[in-house]
């Protein structure tokens, strides 16, 4: 996974199989975040691979469970936190499921 802001708006939308309006709305709702060095206009926005994974997870949760975008974002945050905690546990000799 790359951690640089390499994807533009159209690429992120395509990767999530969503229209660009979906991405724009989620950025405006602060569910997805643009890279800090991106320009102000949507055409200048750049997204990291981490944002790509988050966007795909949110899109899946919205579709599979008819979830509100804010609820899907919260679930995505919790899923990522559990992943990070399991990784820390593994690093310290634990045995996560």
N, C-alpha and C positions, 0 to 999 in steps of 0.2 A: 504494500500500500504506500502510495506517495503521500507526503504531508504538505505538498505545495499546492497553491491555489491554481490548478491547471485547467479546470473545466469552466467553460462559459455557460451562460444561461441555457442556450439551446442544447448543449451537450448534456448538462445535468438533467434537463427535462426529458431528453431522449433516453438517457440511461435509466430513468425512473418510469419510463413509458407513460409520461404525463405531458400535458400541454405546457408551454412556457407560462401561461397564465396561472397554472397551479403553483409553479415555483415562485412567481412574483407575489402571489397572494400569501404564500407561506413565509416569504421574507418579510412582507409588510406586517404580518401577524407575529413576527419574531419567533416563528417556529424553526425556520432555517436561517442561517447566518452567512453573509457574504464575507469574503476575506477582507481584513482591515485595510489592505492596500488597494482595494478595488475602487473604481471611480463611482461617482454618484449615480450615474445613469445605468439602467438595467443592462444595456448593451456592453457596459464596461465591467459588470460584476464578474467575479471569479470565485470558484468554489473549490475547496480541498477535497481530497478523497474521503476524509472523515465525514464531511458534510454529505458527500454522495451516499455513504453507507447509512447515515442517519435519514436522509431523504427517502431512500429506498425502503427502509424499515417503516417509516411513517406512512408512506404510500401503501405499503402492504397492510398495515394495521387499519388504516382508514377503509380500505377495500374489503378486507376479510371480516372485520367486525363492525363495519359502518360507524367507525369511531370519529368523533369530533377531532379536528386537527390538534387542538391543545391537549386532549386526552391521549391521542396517539403520540404526541411529542413527550408527554410525561412518561408513558410506557416505554418509549425508546430510551429515554434517560435512565430509567430504572434498569432496563435490560443491559445497557452499557455499564452501569455501576456494578451490577452483579458479575458481569464478565471481568471487570477490573479487579474486583474483590477475589474472585476465584483464581485469577492469575497471581495475585499477591500471596494467596494461601499456598498455591503450588510452589512459589519461589521460596517460601519459608517452611517447606516440608510437609505441608498439609495435603490432604487428599480430598479435594472437592469432587462432588458428583459430576 
